Every structure is written in structure tokens, then in C-alpha cells.
Amino acid sequence: MDFFEVVKKRCSVREYSTKSIAQQDLERIVDAGHLAPTARGEEPWEFVVITNKKALQDLAEITDHGKFLKDAAAAIVVVSRDTKYYLEDSCAATENILLAARALGIGSCWIAGDKKPYAGKILEYIGAPSGYKLISIVSLGYPQEAFVPHKKRNLDEVLHKEKF
């Protein structure tokens, strides 16, 4: 799929079929994440891929708005060392993950991380070393229904030339 089509057709998916995701596709998705731009070449991110159903259920219970995670085929937990630009770098990696999943026909949803009260519990659950921050949990799975992107504002509503 053309890059711009992937961007246009990416949407959050919260209802998944029972079909599993091939290990090769999971690795391709993580590879896209780790190829994201990074300030000062730091690459502060680490990616924990979870496919175990019990673990997905446990993570779903810990989150507040990620209960659908229990039905996903997989999740990628993005964590980062605490560097100056950890959030920018790791959010770029998360976006690459979302786009790569869509390009492969896999649904995804970004479940918030860094500022959530449950972040420490997630880090502990996955065994992250001290000093790491939770950036995101990305649920992955084949959608139960067709991808339906939400309506976005028109470009002319958000594009400003030279000045706001």
C-alpha cells in the first residue's frame, strides 16, 4: 500500500478477530518502530512484544481505557530510558508501529502510557529495569470489521502559511 494511503486509512481498532499474527509480521512492525527518528542518535526505546493471552488479559486489567487489549492478538509495550527527548523519540517509534501495522492489514490502537497512574504497574509487570518510562501499549490484531478512519478536519482548516 502506498505510504499516503496507509496514513489516510490508519485508524484505531479496538475489536479484533481471533486470528493470530505471524511472528515475522510482529518483527517487521517492531523493526519499523526502531527505525524511527531519534534526537542525538540516542535510540532510548525498547519494545516488549506480548502474545500470551493471560498476559494480555493482565495488562488489560491494569489499564483504565485499554480493556479491549484482552481480545488483541498481541501488544507491543514501548518503554524508554529517561533521556532528554525520550517522549518525542518513543512517540515517533510508536507512530511508526501504528503505520507499519496498518500497511500489513493489522489493526492497532495506541493505549496511553507515560502520564497514566498505572504506568509503574505496567513497567513492573513486564520486568522493565529501573529508570525506564512507559510510553505506550499498542494493541494489535486483525479487525473484526473493515477499517473505518474517523473524519479529520480538512487540510485548509489546519494549514497556515507563513503565520498562524
Secondary structure as GFF3:
##gff-version 3
##sequence-region A 1 164
A	DSSP	alpha_helix	3	9	.	.	.	ID=ss1
A	DSSP	alpha_helix	23	34	.	.	.	ID=ss2
A	DSSP	three_ten_helix	39	41	.	.	.	ID=ss3
A	DSSP	beta_strand	45	50	.	.	.	ID=ss4
A	DSSP	alpha_helix	53	62	.	.	.	ID=ss5
A	DSSP	three_ten_helix	67	71	.	.	.	ID=ss6
A	DSSP	beta_strand	74	81	.	.	.	ID=ss7
A	DSSP	alpha_helix	86	103	.	.	.	ID=ss8
A	DSSP	beta_strand	107	112	.	.	.	ID=ss9
A	DSSP	alpha_helix	119	126	.	.	.	ID=ss10
A	DSSP	beta_strand	132	141	.	.	.	ID=ss11
A	DSSP	alpha_helix	155	158	.	.	.	ID=ss12
###
